[in-house]
Amino acid sequence: MDKDKLLLDVALNLRKLSDSLMAYVDAVIATPPCDENIKEEPTESVKVETDEDLKKKKEKLVLEARAILGTKVTAEAQELIRSYGVQNLSKVDIASFEDLISKAKELTDAPK
């Protein structure tokens, strides 16, 4: 009878092991992968500005700067443009326009 009891204990232990393995498998299936080596795609798309985009942006900035500079004393406006190392507004580097526009707003208004 000891042999039968021993076999029954082994069978019960195998059953418990089987239940534990099934619970583990269910947990693994339900859990998303968390491998650090998996690279996720960025959630935001990165917009690359094309030459055409930059050209349109610069045209818009030139028009804005011209509108502001047109209301200022001409000599001061020309001096501001030259401070960027160019003779005319369209030659100013696109990266400098925000600074140029803020400085242009500070210039003296032309007499009316």
Secondary structure in CASP SS format (residue, H / E / C, confidence):
PFRMAT SS
TARGET T0000
AUTHOR 0000-0000-0000
METHOD secondary structure of the structure
MODEL  1
M C 1.00
D H 1.00
K H 1.00
D H 1.00
K H 1.00
L H 1.00
L H 1.00
L H 1.00
D H 1.00
V H 1.00
A H 1.00
L H 1.00
N H 1.00
L H 1.00
R H 1.00
K H 1.00
L H 1.00
S H 1.00
D H 1.00
S H 1.00
L H 1.00
M H 1.00
A H 1.00
Y H 1.00
V H 1.00
D H 1.00
A H 1.00
V H 1.00
I H 1.00
A H 1.00
T C 1.00
P C 1.00
P C 1.00
C C 1.00
D C 1.00
E C 1.00
N C 1.00
I C 1.00
K C 1.00
E C 1.00
E C 1.00
P C 1.00
T C 1.00
E C 1.00
S C 1.00
V C 1.00
K C 1.00
V C 1.00
E C 1.00
T C 1.00
D H 1.00
E H 1.00
D H 1.00
L H 1.00
K H 1.00
K H 1.00
K H 1.00
K H 1.00
E H 1.00
K H 1.00
L H 1.00
V H 1.00
L H 1.00
E H 1.00
A H 1.00
R H 1.00
A H 1.00
I H 1.00
L H 1.00
G C 1.00
T C 1.00
K E 1.00
V C 1.00
T H 1.00
A H 1.00
E H 1.00
A H 1.00
Q H 1.00
E H 1.00
L H 1.00
I H 1.00
R H 1.00
S C 1.00
Y C 1.00
G C 1.00
V C 1.00
Q C 1.00
N C 1.00
L H 1.00
S H 1.00
K H 1.00
V C 1.00
D C 1.00
I H 1.00
A H 1.00
S H 1.00
F H 1.00
E H 1.00
D H 1.00
L H 1.00
I H 1.00
S H 1.00
K H 1.00
A H 1.00
K H 1.00
E H 1.00
L C 1.00
T C 1.00
D E 1.00
A C 1.00
P C 1.00
K C 1.00
END
